[in-house]
Every structure is written in structure tokens, then in C-alpha cells.
Amino acid sequence: MVQQKYNIKFPVTELHQLAQDEAFFTLTENGKDTIIRFHDYSELYKRPGLYEQLFYQRLKCNSPSKVCDILRRVLKKNKVEMTELRVLDLGAGNGLFGEQLHSGGVARVIGVDISKEAYNACERDRPGIYDAYFVYDLCNMDEKMREELLSWRIDCLSCVAALGFGDIPEKAFANAFNLVSDSGWIAFNIKESFLLDSDTSGFSILIKSLLFSDAMEIHHLERYRHRISIDGRPLFYYAVVGKKMFSIPAHIMDKLDKP
Ligand SMILES: C[S@@+](CC[C@H](N)C(=O)[O-])C[C@H]1O[C@@H](n2cnc3c(N)ncnc32)[C@H](O)[C@@H]1O
């Protein structure tokens, strides 16, 4: 497939004042400029290769390979076969992390994403990567979906480049965590600031409580450069791989329901 090359321009002023989810670029197509925000996934995904060109080529994101590599090493240390893993990939997008898992030979990989455009892009660009892909908001999981996902006997949850910043909220992540069988594996990455004491957002509180509670046994925690910002600064994330010991208890889940 010949990869289309897009004409992407980043803004030049006051970049440091933009939060990560406010960043944008100008795309010139047929002489017409369109401003697209980084988190406007429907605009990104509907153009084949634009997401990859923006985040992976220009901004040097390496998280899918990094997190998959750490997961592979942790499993090896624990004498678990990757080929036996049944993974739920939350925030699957157009399938970049699913592709890593697929080439690692996992037994099953199930995608979930809130965006129909993400699913369409995955079918278009990486067909056959997922054994099933649900366009669904796990914040409000009904019993039918819970049973459907449980029927896949998930023993690993992955969530890459999708937590926080207006992406996957804590309730969706917690619901997905609780779908994983006990002793299953959890692999995700998260911006370093979410682990600061000073961050009191619901999301930060949930992740810190998971990291420091008995619900998850941490096997690997690594700070690394997730990508660069549009003005060339490194953006550091933590990659986390752990073993689920038990589900997030009801009294904590109830609190996540409160705004
Ligand atoms: C930056 S992309 C990451 C995609 C993929 N994991 C990767 O590594 O390329 C974030 C994805 O999270 C999805 N997302 C945002 N909010 C979500 C939610 N509440 N539930 C499920 N997916 C969500 C977006 O639609 C988007 O596809």
C-alpha cells in the first residue's frame, strides 16, 4: 500500500501554554487548511495513515512497542506463555497496540473503543488484528456487555496512550480492570504527572491507589520518553505491568460513580 504523505504544520507561538489535549496542527489538503486537535480522533482516523504520521513519525511515539516489550519480558520472567494470553485492549484506536499483541502471538485480543471511526480505521488499516472489537463506552457497562466480555475469559488488560487527558475516564478503566481474572496481567502507560502527590484528579487517585494497594502486584514500573511535544520537549510517561490480585472493591467503585 502506498502511504499517503500529509502536509502537517504545527503552530509556532505559545506552545508551552497548550495542555497535551489542547494541542493542534494545521492540515493542508487540496489547498485548504483545516485545524485538527490531537484528540479529535474522528478527524485523524478518517484519513488513512494520518494518526501514524502525526504521532509516530513526527512526534516519535514509541509506546505500543515499549509497553508490549515490557509485558513480554514480565511474562517471560514469570514463565507465562504470551501465546496463552487473552487480552482486552481498552482504547484500541486503529489497532497499533493490538498489532503488537497480534505479532506477539497472543491467543485472543479483544478491542474496545468509544469511537466508531477508530473501529472503521482499524478494519480499513489492520483488519483481522482483533478477534472482536466493540464500539462501547465502558463507563456505563450494562449486564449484557459485561457477560459478553467475561465470556472471552480475559486474563490481561492493556491500555496504551489512552488514559487521562479527556480520554478514558477512571470508571471505564476500573470496570475493565475488574473484568480481568484474578492473577491476570495489567499493562498500561500513564503520563508521569498523574503519579505526583499534587495531582488530586479522580484518575490520579485511582491509579495511585491501584499502584499502592494489594489489588495489583507491580512487576515493572519504568519512566521513559513516550513522545516529544510539538515544540520538541520530551514527554515522559510511566509504563506499568502488574498482576491483578483482586477486583477493585465496591466501595471504591461506588465513589467513581460520583462526579
Ligand atoms: C491516543 S488513542 C490510542 C490508541 C491506541 N491504544 C494506540 O496506542 O495507538 C486513544 C484512544 O482512546 C479512545 N477513547 C477515548 N475515550 C474512551 C473511552 N471512554 N472508552 C474507550 N475508548 C476511549 C479514543 O477513541 C482513542 O481511540
The ligand as a Gaussian input file, in Angstrom:
#p B3LYP/6-31G(d) Opt

LIG

0 1
 C       -4.347000       8.094000      21.591000
 S       -5.509000       6.874000      21.122000
 C       -4.599000       5.397000      21.488000
 C       -4.989000       4.263000      20.604000
 C       -4.119000       3.018000      20.699000
 N       -4.185000       2.407000      22.023000
 C       -2.671000       3.334000      20.337000
 O       -1.783000       3.003000      21.134000
 O       -2.457000       3.871000      19.255000
 C       -6.715000       6.926000      22.453000
 C       -7.959000       6.109000      22.144000
 O       -8.777000       6.085000      23.330000
 C      -10.133000       6.100000      22.889000
 N      -11.015000       6.525000      23.977000
 C      -11.200000       7.763000      24.498000
 N      -12.134000       7.751000      25.472000
 C      -12.541000       6.462000      25.568000
 C      -13.492000       5.785000      26.399000
 N      -14.216000       6.440000      27.317000
 N      -13.645000       4.446000      26.230000
 C      -12.930000       3.785000      25.296000
 N      -12.028000       4.363000      24.476000
 C      -11.850000       5.680000      24.610000
 C      -10.125000       7.079000      21.719000
 O      -11.265000       6.945000      20.901000
 C       -8.812000       6.700000      21.024000
 O       -9.034000       5.744000      20.025000

